[in-house]
């Protein structure tokens, strides 16, 4: 991950102003899409955890939800009922009526929720005003860099009279830079959807009209999967690479001709994020230290350390109830004050990204072998309650620097979660997509593919993911002095990247063994 330009030059001085406003407690803007996404995120995490026991885990529930939501719009009957339940659609969206109703869900509010989120999350290209601000910021950055270099020289020369004047000038430059930085976002986030449909297949135009209304205009791209699958595969994979800054490659595998000829539609979502911490970790404080492994082992990993002046934190007891963390402890007898929850309790800390719109949340168990107990409590409802209890305070954080690539074929996992009919050829009901009632044209989900990437270091975080839902026609193929809490993620822990305004979980994962750069 490249060092963000601003961080390397401005250092601690220029981050003071940004840190002062980051992490304010906000009431999430909830809705059926956010609720469903977060519930689905936790349930999918639980199931992937079982399928990947002891391994690192990382995925984008938001990407998977988008791709499956577009697919759900074409599902009918029990197929749609199962899909909606697994995807976390709330009971408030159930259609009232007889069992097996053709449209069991009121999908309008659900789709509209994603449409609103995607529109807000995906930043448009810089407007002329933003470009002008960034130009001024670049000029201030250069001046501050020169001032910092001069400060270092004057300190070595012992010219303290001149040093004071230059330091004051550097503070003014940093203040001016921070004032401008508030006017533009200091992160990159994009969400994109696309659908490739076999040009000879009789799709229902009403289906595409419905998903284009919510997931983007001109979603549909004609494809020739029957005769030109290698070419179409290359086109789709190139699109994914472009949307994810080349972090996600080869999402669609090179299927043999007999399988490729049966593909009729591939629905794809891609999401990319890169941001700088509001308060960066000092690389000088990063040192090799012990990271506790599952099963009682240990390893050495690069652990980052920071005293975070103002960020949101909370501690919780084994049953998930809030632990009352003391704000102060007595000078004498402080060792007798209960500072952290006992047993299977856990700690949460939020690391805001510059711009105060996105953040990474670390959930670390108190016991080095407490991951399983923590995961057992991880639900969308509990997560929302825990987030609501975070309070701003001074916190010391230890976090490993890590990087991982993950690759999942989600068909079996989704079926175990209850989405069964959608994957059964000649049984799945996606008649909302097709204008044909020929049994040989009956669509089913052949594959749900997902790839994800994440890197976390001293400067910030970068994450990307892509999801493809492959629709095919029938085949026999298979599917009193301040107390500052210390959060030590030097043991297996859970982490997520979320939209602070809506509360939507964009990425979710765990680290069981750091993979250093």
C-alpha positions as CSV (number, residue, x, y, z in Angstrom):
1,X,0.0,0.0,0.0
2,X,1.5,3.3,-1.0
3,X,2.1,5.8,1.7
4,X,-0.6,8.5,1.4
5,X,1.0,11.7,0.3
6,X,-0.5,13.9,3.1
7,X,0.7,11.7,5.9
8,X,4.3,11.4,5.1
9,X,4.7,15.2,5.0
10,X,2.4,16.5,7.6
11,X,3.0,14.0,10.3
12,X,1.6,14.6,13.8
13,X,1.2,18.3,13.5
14,X,-1.2,18.3,10.6
15,X,-3.3,15.5,12.1
16,X,-4.2,17.3,15.3
17,X,-7.1,19.3,13.9
18,X,-8.5,16.3,12.0
19,X,-8.4,14.2,15.2
20,X,-10.2,16.7,17.2
21,X,-13.5,16.2,15.2
22,X,-13.2,12.5,14.3
23,X,-15.1,9.9,16.2
24,X,-18.1,12.0,17.4
25,X,-21.0,9.8,18.3
26,X,-23.6,9.7,15.6
27,X,-27.0,8.0,15.4
28,X,-26.9,5.7,12.3
29,X,-29.4,6.4,9.6
30,X,-31.0,2.9,9.6
31,X,-33.2,1.3,7.0
32,X,-34.2,-2.1,5.7
33,X,-31.1,-2.3,3.4
34,X,-28.7,-1.5,6.2
35,X,-30.4,-3.8,8.7
36,X,-30.5,-6.7,6.2
37,X,-26.9,-6.1,5.1
38,X,-25.6,-6.1,8.7
39,X,-27.7,-9.2,9.7
40,X,-26.5,-11.0,6.6
41,X,-22.9,-9.9,7.3
42,X,-22.8,-11.5,10.7
43,X,-24.6,-14.7,9.7
44,X,-22.3,-15.2,6.7
45,X,-19.3,-14.5,8.9
46,X,-20.5,-17.2,11.2
47,X,-20.9,-19.7,8.4
48,X,-17.6,-18.9,6.6
49,X,-15.9,-19.2,10.0
50,X,-17.0,-22.8,10.2
51,X,-15.9,-23.5,6.7
52,X,-12.5,-21.8,7.3
53,X,-11.7,-22.9,10.8
54,X,-8.6,-21.3,12.2
55,X,-7.9,-19.2,9.1
56,X,-7.9,-15.5,8.4
57,X,-11.3,-14.3,7.1
58,X,-12.2,-11.2,5.1
59,X,-15.1,-10.4,2.8
60,X,-17.5,-7.6,1.8
61,X,-21.1,-8.3,2.9
62,X,-22.0,-5.1,1.2
63,X,-20.7,-6.3,-2.2
64,X,-22.4,-9.7,-1.8
65,X,-25.7,-8.1,-0.7
66,X,-25.7,-5.8,-3.8
67,X,-25.1,-8.7,-6.2
68,X,-27.7,-11.0,-4.6
69,X,-30.2,-8.1,-4.3
70,X,-30.1,-7.7,-8.1
71,X,-30.6,-11.4,-8.4
72,X,-33.5,-11.5,-5.9
73,X,-35.5,-9.1,-8.0
74,X,-35.8,-11.9,-10.6
75,X,-36.7,-14.6,-8.1
76,X,-40.3,-15.7,-7.5
77,X,-42.2,-18.0,-5.1
78,X,-40.3,-20.1,-2.6
79,X,-37.0,-19.4,-4.3
80,X,-37.5,-15.7,-3.5
81,X,-38.7,-16.5,0.0
82,X,-35.6,-18.4,0.9
83,X,-33.2,-15.8,-0.7
84,X,-34.8,-12.9,1.2
85,X,-34.7,-14.8,4.5
86,X,-31.0,-15.6,4.1
87,X,-30.2,-12.1,2.9
88,X,-31.6,-10.7,6.1
89,X,-34.7,-8.9,4.8
90,X,-36.8,-7.9,7.8
91,X,-40.3,-9.2,8.5
92,X,-41.6,-5.7,7.8
93,X,-40.9,-6.3,4.1
94,X,-42.9,-9.6,3.9
95,X,-45.9,-9.5,1.7
96,X,-49.1,-10.4,3.6
97,X,-51.0,-13.1,1.9
98,X,-51.1,-16.8,1.2
99,X,-48.1,-19.1,1.4
100,X,-46.0,-19.3,-1.7
101,X,-47.1,-15.9,-3.0
102,X,-45.3,-15.1,-6.3
103,X,-43.7,-12.0,-4.8
104,X,-43.1,-12.8,-1.1
105,X,-41.2,-9.6,-0.4
106,X,-41.8,-5.9,-0.9
107,X,-38.4,-5.4,-2.4
108,X,-38.9,-1.7,-3.3
109,X,-37.7,-0.2,0.0
110,X,-34.9,-2.7,0.2
111,X,-33.6,-1.8,-3.3
112,X,-34.1,1.9,-2.6
113,X,-32.0,1.6,0.5
114,X,-29.1,0.3,-1.5
115,X,-29.7,2.9,-4.2
116,X,-29.4,5.7,-1.6
117,X,-26.3,4.2,0.0
118,X,-24.5,3.5,-3.3
119,X,-25.2,7.0,-4.5
120,X,-23.9,8.6,-1.2
121,X,-21.0,6.2,-0.8
122,X,-19.7,6.5,-4.3
123,X,-17.8,9.8,-4.5
124,X,-18.2,11.7,-7.8
125,X,-15.1,13.0,-9.6
126,X,-13.6,16.1,-8.1
127,X,-15.6,19.3,-8.9
128,X,-13.6,22.4,-10.0
129,X,-13.9,23.8,-6.5
130,X,-12.4,20.6,-5.0
131,X,-9.6,20.8,-7.5
132,X,-8.8,24.4,-6.5
133,X,-8.8,23.4,-2.9
134,X,-6.5,20.5,-3.5
135,X,-4.1,22.8,-5.5
136,X,-3.9,25.1,-2.5
137,X,-3.4,22.1,-0.2
138,X,-0.5,20.9,-2.4
139,X,1.2,24.4,-2.1
140,X,0.8,24.5,1.7
141,X,2.1,20.9,1.9
142,X,5.3,21.9,0.0
143,X,5.8,24.9,2.3
144,X,5.2,22.9,5.4
145,X,7.7,20.3,4.2
146,X,10.3,23.0,3.7
147,X,9.5,24.4,7.2
148,X,9.9,21.0,8.8
149,X,13.2,20.5,7.1
150,X,14.4,23.9,8.3
151,X,13.3,23.1,11.8
152,X,15.4,20.0,11.8
153,X,18.4,22.0,10.6
154,X,18.0,24.8,13.2
155,X,17.6,22.3,16.0
156,X,20.9,20.7,15.1
157,X,22.6,24.1,14.8
158,X,21.2,25.2,18.2
159,X,19.7,28.4,16.6
160,X,16.7,28.5,19.0
161,X,15.7,32.1,18.3
162,X,15.1,31.4,14.7
163,X,13.7,28.0,15.5
164,X,10.7,29.5,17.4
165,X,9.7,31.7,14.5
166,X,9.9,28.8,12.0
167,X,7.9,26.5,14.4
168,X,5.2,29.2,14.6
169,X,5.1,29.4,10.9
170,X,4.8,25.6,10.6
171,X,1.9,25.6,13.0
172,X,0.1,28.3,10.9
173,X,0.7,26.3,7.7
174,X,-0.6,23.1,9.4
175,X,-3.7,25.0,10.6
176,X,-4.4,26.4,7.1
177,X,-3.9,23.0,5.6
178,X,-6.3,21.3,8.1
179,X,-8.9,24.0,7.4
180,X,-8.8,23.3,3.7
181,X,-8.7,19.5,4.3
182,X,-12.1,19.7,5.9
183,X,-13.6,20.9,2.6
184,X,-12.6,17.8,0.7
185,X,-12.8,14.1,1.6
186,X,-9.5,12.4,2.5
187,X,-10.6,8.9,1.4
188,X,-11.6,7.1,-1.8
189,X,-14.7,4.8,-2.0
190,X,-16.6,3.5,-5.0
191,X,-19.3,1.0,-5.5
192,X,-20.2,-0.3,-9.0
193,X,-22.6,-2.8,-10.4
194,X,-22.9,-4.4,-13.9
195,X,-24.8,-7.2,-15.5
196,X,-23.7,-9.2,-18.5
197,X,-26.5,-11.1,-20.3
198,X,-26.3,-13.7,-23.0
199,X,-27.5,-11.9,-26.2
200,X,-29.6,-14.8,-27.4
201,X,-31.5,-15.4,-24.2
202,X,-35.1,-14.0,-23.8
203,X,-34.7,-11.9,-20.7
204,X,-37.8,-10.0,-19.4
205,X,-37.2,-6.3,-20.1
206,X,-39.2,-5.4,-17.0
207,X,-36.5,-7.1,-14.9
208,X,-33.7,-4.9,-16.2
209,X,-35.9,-1.8,-15.9
210,X,-36.4,-2.7,-12.2
211,X,-32.7,-3.2,-11.3
212,X,-31.5,-0.3,-13.4
213,X,-33.8,2.0,-11.5
214,X,-31.9,1.2,-8.3
215,X,-28.5,-0.1,-9.2
216,X,-27.4,2.1,-12.0
217,X,-28.4,3.1,-15.5
218,X,-27.2,1.0,-18.4
219,X,-26.3,-1.9,-16.2
220,X,-26.9,-4.5,-18.9
221,X,-24.1,-5.4,-21.3
222,X,-24.8,-7.9,-24.1
223,X,-22.5,-10.9,-24.0
224,X,-21.8,-14.0,-26.1
225,X,-21.2,-16.7,-23.5
226,X,-22.2,-19.5,-25.8
227,X,-19.5,-18.8,-28.5
228,X,-17.1,-16.3,-27.0
229,X,-16.8,-17.1,-23.3
230,X,-13.0,-16.4,-23.0
231,X,-13.5,-13.0,-24.5
232,X,-16.4,-12.1,-22.3
233,X,-14.6,-13.4,-19.2
234,X,-11.6,-11.2,-20.0
235,X,-14.0,-8.2,-20.4
236,X,-15.7,-8.8,-17.0
237,X,-12.4,-9.4,-15.2
238,X,-10.9,-6.2,-16.7
239,X,-13.9,-4.2,-15.5
240,X,-13.5,-5.6,-12.0
241,X,-9.8,-4.7,-12.0
242,X,-10.6,-1.2,-13.1
243,X,-13.2,-0.7,-10.4
244,X,-10.9,-2.1,-7.7
245,X,-7.6,-0.4,-8.6
246,X,-6.3,-3.8,-9.8
247,X,-6.7,-5.3,-6.3
248,X,-9.2,-8.0,-7.5
249,X,-8.1,-10.1,-10.4
250,X,-9.5,-13.1,-12.2
251,X,-12.9,-13.0,-10.5
252,X,-14.4,-15.2,-13.2
253,X,-12.5,-18.4,-13.6
254,X,-11.7,-20.0,-17.0
255,X,-14.6,-22.5,-17.2
256,X,-14.5,-25.3,-19.7
257,X,-16.6,-24.8,-22.9
258,X,-19.3,-27.3,-21.9
259,X,-19.9,-25.3,-18.7
260,X,-19.4,-21.8,-20.2
261,X,-22.0,-22.5,-22.9
262,X,-24.7,-22.8,-20.3
263,X,-24.1,-19.4,-18.7
264,X,-26.8,-16.9,-19.4
265,X,-26.1,-14.0,-17.0
266,X,-23.3,-12.8,-14.7
267,X,-24.2,-10.1,-12.2
268,X,-21.2,-8.3,-10.7
269,X,-20.6,-5.9,-7.9
270,X,-17.3,-4.3,-7.1
271,X,-16.3,-2.1,-4.1
272,X,-13.1,-0.3,-3.4
273,X,-11.9,1.7,-0.4
274,X,-8.7,3.5,0.6
275,X,-8.4,6.0,3.4
276,X,-6.0,7.5,5.9
277,X,-6.4,7.4,9.6
278,X,-7.6,10.6,11.2
279,X,-4.7,10.0,13.7
280,X,-2.0,7.9,12.1
281,X,0.2,5.3,13.9
282,X,3.8,6.4,14.2
283,X,5.9,3.9,12.2
284,X,8.7,4.4,14.8
285,X,6.4,2.8,17.4
286,X,5.9,-0.4,15.3
287,X,7.9,-3.2,16.6
288,X,8.0,-7.0,16.3
289,X,6.1,-8.4,19.3
290,X,4.1,-11.5,20.4
291,X,0.8,-12.3,18.7
292,X,-1.1,-15.1,20.3
293,X,-2.4,-17.7,18.0
294,X,-5.5,-20.0,18.1
295,X,-4.7,-23.1,20.0
296,X,-2.2,-21.5,22.4
297,X,0.7,-20.9,20.0
298,X,2.6,-17.7,19.5
299,X,4.3,-15.8,16.7
300,X,6.1,-12.6,16.1
301,X,4.3,-9.9,14.2
302,X,4.8,-6.1,13.5
303,X,2.5,-4.5,16.1
304,X,1.6,-0.9,15.7
305,X,1.0,1.3,18.8
306,X,-0.8,4.6,19.3
307,X,-2.1,6.7,22.1
308,X,-5.3,7.9,20.5
309,X,-6.3,11.2,22.1
310,X,-10.0,11.1,21.3
311,X,-11.7,8.1,19.8
312,X,-14.7,6.0,20.6
313,X,-14.3,3.0,22.9
314,X,-16.4,0.6,25.0
315,X,-15.9,-2.6,27.0
316,X,-18.4,-5.4,27.3
317,X,-19.0,-8.3,29.7
318,X,-19.2,-11.9,28.6
319,X,-23.0,-11.6,28.1
320,X,-22.6,-8.6,25.9
321,X,-23.7,-6.0,28.4
322,X,-21.8,-2.8,28.8
323,X,-18.9,-2.8,31.3
324,X,-18.6,0.5,33.1
325,X,-15.1,1.5,32.3
326,X,-13.8,4.0,34.9
327,X,-12.9,7.5,33.8
328,X,-10.3,7.9,36.6
329,X,-8.6,5.7,39.1
330,X,-7.2,6.7,42.5
331,X,-3.5,7.4,42.8
332,X,-3.3,4.9,45.7
333,X,-5.2,1.7,45.4
334,X,-5.7,2.0,41.7
335,X,-4.7,-1.7,41.3
336,X,-7.9,-2.7,43.1
337,X,-10.2,-0.9,40.6
338,X,-11.8,-3.1,38.0
339,X,-10.6,-1.6,34.7
340,X,-11.6,-4.3,32.2
341,X,-14.3,-7.0,32.0
342,X,-13.5,-10.4,33.2
343,X,-13.7,-13.8,31.5
344,X,-15.1,-13.7,28.0
345,X,-15.5,-9.9,28.0
346,X,-14.3,-7.9,25.0
347,X,-13.2,-4.4,24.0
348,X,-14.2,-2.3,21.0
349,X,-12.4,0.7,19.6
350,X,-13.2,2.8,16.5
351,X,-10.4,4.1,14.3
352,X,-11.9,6.9,12.2
353,X,-10.7,7.6,8.6
354,X,-10.0,11.2,7.6
355,X,-13.3,12.8,6.5
356,X,-15.2,11.4,9.6
357,X,-17.5,9.3,7.4
358,X,-15.9,5.9,7.5
359,X,-14.0,4.0,10.2
360,X,-12.5,0.7,11.1
361,X,-13.8,-0.9,14.3
362,X,-11.7,-3.5,16.1
363,X,-13.4,-6.0,18.5
364,X,-10.8,-7.7,20.6
365,X,-11.5,-10.4,23.2
366,X,-10.0,-9.9,26.7
367,X,-8.6,-13.5,26.8
368,X,-6.1,-14.5,24.2
369,X,-8.3,-17.5,23.4
370,X,-11.6,-15.6,23.5
371,X,-12.3,-15.4,19.8
372,X,-14.8,-18.2,19.7
373,X,-16.9,-16.7,22.5
374,X,-16.9,-13.3,20.8
375,X,-17.9,-14.8,17.5
376,X,-20.8,-16.6,19.1
377,X,-22.3,-13.3,20.2
378,X,-21.8,-11.5,16.8
379,X,-25.2,-10.7,15.3
380,X,-26.4,-7.6,13.5
381,X,-28.6,-6.7,16.5
382,X,-25.8,-7.1,19.0
383,X,-23.4,-5.2,16.8
384,X,-25.8,-2.2,16.5
385,X,-26.2,-2.2,20.3
386,X,-22.5,-2.4,21.0
387,X,-21.8,0.4,18.5
388,X,-24.4,2.5,20.2
389,X,-22.5,2.3,23.5
390,X,-19.1,3.6,22.2
391,X,-18.0,6.8,23.9
392,X,-15.2,9.2,23.0
393,X,-12.2,9.0,25.3
394,X,-8.4,8.6,25.3
395,X,-7.3,5.1,24.4
396,X,-4.1,3.3,23.8
397,X,-4.3,0.9,20.8
398,X,-2.1,-2.0,19.7
399,X,-2.9,-3.5,16.3
400,X,-0.9,-5.7,13.9
401,X,0.0,-4.5,10.5
402,X,-1.6,-7.0,8.2
403,X,-2.5,-7.7,4.6
404,X,-4.6,-10.5,3.1
405,X,-6.3,-11.7,-0.1
406,X,-9.3,-14.0,0.2
407,X,-11.2,-16.0,-2.4
408,X,-14.6,-17.7,-1.7
409,X,-17.1,-19.7,-3.7
410,X,-20.2,-19.1,-1.7
411,X,-22.6,-21.5,-3.2
412,X,-22.3,-24.2,-0.5
413,X,-22.2,-21.7,2.3
414,X,-25.4,-19.9,1.1
415,X,-27.2,-23.2,0.8
416,X,-26.3,-24.2,4.3
417,X,-27.7,-20.9,5.4
418,X,-31.0,-21.8,3.8
419,X,-30.8,-20.4,0.2
420,X,-31.3,-23.9,-1.3
421,X,-33.9,-23.7,-4.1
422,X,-32.0,-20.9,-6.0
423,X,-29.1,-23.4,-6.7
424,X,-31.2,-26.3,-7.9
425,X,-31.5,-26.6,-11.7
426,X,-35.0,-27.0,-13.1
427,X,-36.4,-26.2,-9.6
428,X,-35.1,-22.6,-9.0
429,X,-37.7,-20.0,-9.8
430,X,-36.2,-17.0,-11.6
431,X,-39.2,-16.4,-13.9
432,X,-39.0,-12.7,-13.0
433,X,-35.9,-12.6,-15.2
434,X,-37.0,-14.6,-18.1
435,X,-39.6,-14.1,-20.8
436,X,-39.5,-17.8,-21.7
437,X,-41.3,-20.6,-20.0
438,X,-39.4,-23.3,-21.8
439,X,-38.0,-25.7,-19.1
440,X,-34.7,-25.7,-20.8
441,X,-34.5,-21.9,-20.4
442,X,-35.1,-22.1,-16.7
443,X,-32.4,-20.2,-14.8
444,X,-30.7,-21.1,-11.6
445,X,-27.7,-19.8,-9.7
446,X,-24.7,-21.8,-10.8
447,X,-22.0,-19.9,-8.8
448,X,-21.6,-17.1,-6.3
449,X,-18.0,-16.0,-6.4
450,X,-16.3,-13.5,-4.1
451,X,-12.8,-12.1,-3.8
452,X,-11.5,-9.6,-1.3
453,X,-8.3,-7.7,-0.4
454,X,-7.4,-5.7,2.7
455,X,-4.2,-4.0,3.9
456,X,-3.9,-2.2,7.2
457,X,-0.8,-0.2,8.2
458,X,0.3,2.9,10.0
459,X,-1.0,5.3,7.4
460,X,-4.5,3.9,6.9
461,X,-6.4,1.1,5.3
462,X,-7.2,-0.2,1.8
463,X,-9.8,-2.7,0.9
464,X,-11.5,-4.1,-2.2
465,X,-13.9,-6.8,-3.1
466,X,-16.0,-8.1,-6.0
467,X,-18.9,-10.5,-6.2
468,X,-20.3,-12.4,-9.2
469,X,-23.5,-14.3,-9.4
470,X,-23.5,-16.6,-12.3
471,X,-26.9,-17.6,-13.7
472,X,-27.1,-20.7,-15.9
473,X,-29.6,-23.0,-17.6
474,X,-29.9,-26.6,-16.5
475,X,-26.9,-28.9,-16.6
476,X,-25.6,-31.8,-14.7
477,X,-22.6,-29.8,-13.5
478,X,-22.1,-29.5,-9.7
479,X,-22.5,-25.9,-7.0
480,X,-8.2,10.8,39.2
481,X,-5.5,10.4,37.2
482,X,-6.6,9.6,33.8
483,X,-7.1,5.9,33.0
484,X,-6.6,5.2,29.3
485,X,-7.9,1.8,28.3
486,X,-5.4,-0.3,26.3
487,X,-6.8,-2.3,23.4
488,X,-4.4,-5.1,22.5
489,X,-5.3,-6.9,19.3
490,X,-2.3,-9.1,19.7
491,X,-4.5,-12.1,19.6
492,X,-7.2,-13.3,17.1
493,X,-9.7,-10.5,16.7
494,X,-12.6,-9.4,14.6
495,X,-12.6,-6.1,12.5
496,X,-14.9,-4.3,10.2
497,X,-15.0,-1.2,8.0
498,X,-18.3,0.7,8.2
499,X,-20.1,3.7,6.9
500,X,-20.5,5.9,10.0
501,X,-23.6,7.7,8.9
502,X,-25.8,4.7,8.0
503,X,-24.0,2.1,10.1
504,X,-23.7,-0.2,7.1
505,X,-20.9,-2.8,7.4
506,X,-18.9,-2.6,4.1
507,X,-16.2,-5.1,5.0
508,X,-16.0,-7.7,7.8
509,X,-13.3,-10.1,8.8
510,X,-11.0,-11.6,11.4
511,X,-7.2,-11.9,11.9
512,X,-6.0,-15.2,13.3
513,X,-2.5,-14.8,12.1
514,X,-1.1,-11.5,10.8
515,X,0.3,-11.6,7.3
516,X,2.9,-8.9,7.2
517,X,3.9,-7.0,4.1
